[in-house]
Each structure stands twice: as C-alpha cells, then as structure tokens.
Amino acid sequence: MRLLQTLLAFVTGAIAAIMWLERQAAGDRSRPASPAQPEPASPPPAPEPVVEQVEVPDPEQESRIAELEAELAEQRSLRTPEPGEAHPGVDAIRAARTRALELERQLLQQSDDGATRWFDVSPSADDLIEAAIEYLPQVAVRVQPDSIDPSDLWGVLGAMQEFAAASGGAWFEFDGDFARWCAESGHPHALDPDVPGTDEERPTFAVEAKVNRSGQMIVPTFVAIGEHRCYYVDDVAGETGRMHIVGLV
C-alpha cells in the first residue's frame, strides 16, 4: 500500500513538472521579440568651404574716375553759379555744357554699371512710349506716335530731356524757352534753331490735370518733324517737372 502511494506521488509530480515546462514554453512564444537596435547614423558630410569672390579695385581706374568726377563737378559749377555771382558768359556755358556731356560719357565707360543713356537706344514706334518712360524721365508722351518716323521723334524727345535736365534750378538756363535753348545753348543734342516754332492758330489739346485743372490747354509751341508738327507743353518749372508731348499732327 505504501509502495502504491509512493508511485502515485511520483507520477503526479512528473505530470506537474511537464505542465510547468509547457507553460514556460508557451509564455516564451507569446512574448514579443525585442526590437532591433537601430544602426548608428553616419555623421553628415562636412560643409564645403565657401570661397567668396572679392573684386580687387583697379587703382588706375579709380584714379581716372576721381579725375573725371572732379572735372565734371568743376564744369557743372561753371554753368550753375549762384544768382549773385557774375554770369560766366554764353560761350563759356556752351563749352562747359559740351565738356560736361563728354565727361559723363567717359564716366559711364569707366564705371562697371553699364548704364544706358537715351542716345544709346533706337526704339521702334511700338516701343517708343515705354522707352521714353525708361530713359527720358522728364518727358511725358501723351499721344501714340504712329505716323512719325520714330528715330526723328526720339531725337526731339531726347533734346527735350536734355533741356529739362539743364533747366532744373539753374537761373540762366533758358527756363521756359525750349526754342531759345536750342538756338543758344550749344548743347550737342539741341535741335536746329529753325525747327521749334509757334502756331499762330493756337490750337487746344488735352493735358494732364496737374498741368491745367481743366484738362484742356492752348498749346502754340511745336517742333517740326518733316511734314508733321509735335506740339509740346513746357512744365519743367511746374508741378510735373516735365516736358509734355500733347499732339502729333
């Protein structure tokens, strides 16, 4: 009897051990696997060194520009003395004006900005108004230049720009008289003296409200371009500070 009890106890213990082992194996299978460890990231590439282009000024060019600017200032002071100073004379003004223009051209050639002047371009009839806005800031074209040769008209507009630029604040620069400026200034871009004229019929044209509040104005002054007439209003000393092209007939 005691032997049977011992045998039963042994079998029971063996069964319990087997069940325990199965539970342990099942737990290992249900347990999630450990996440894989990420590989260490490689360091970012070192930035390439930035090589800054430094322009070395040309001493000879800088010296030449300084000389031209000094001479240009001297020529401009000759043609724009204070009202109390003696007038330098028409001939001296003509020479100073011509020399100043040449100096300005030389300065443009020496500088690196490559600025374009109005006499360096030749706009077509379709592009003339836009070109005037860009290169002739003191000339306003209020009409479409369809019937006139654009190169002839461009020369007239350029002369008006030079007149307006010369008349700004200078007490002896023929303010308000473009025809006289063309006849007496000696400017290389001035028109032939017999080209500007006055229309005795005194026609009326539409103008900007800043030129005349009514929007209409009698405009007798014109420039002859072949068989055509280019009527203009001089408002350089007025609110707009411009020459206005108001009629092409």
Buried (B, 14 or more C-beta within 10 A) or exposed (E): EEEEEEEEEEEEEEEEEEEEEEEEEEEEEEEEEEEEEEEEEEEEEEEEEEEEEEEEEEEEEEEBBEEBEEBBEEBBEBBBBEEEEEEBEEEEBBBBBBBBBBBBBBBBEBEEEEEEEBBEEEBEBEEBBEBBEEBBBBBBBBBEBEEBEBEBBBBBBBBBBBBBBBBEEBEBBBBEBBBBBBBBBBBEBBBEEEBBEEBEEEBEBBBBEEBBEEEEBEBEBBBBBEEBBBBBBBBBEBEBBBBBBBBBB
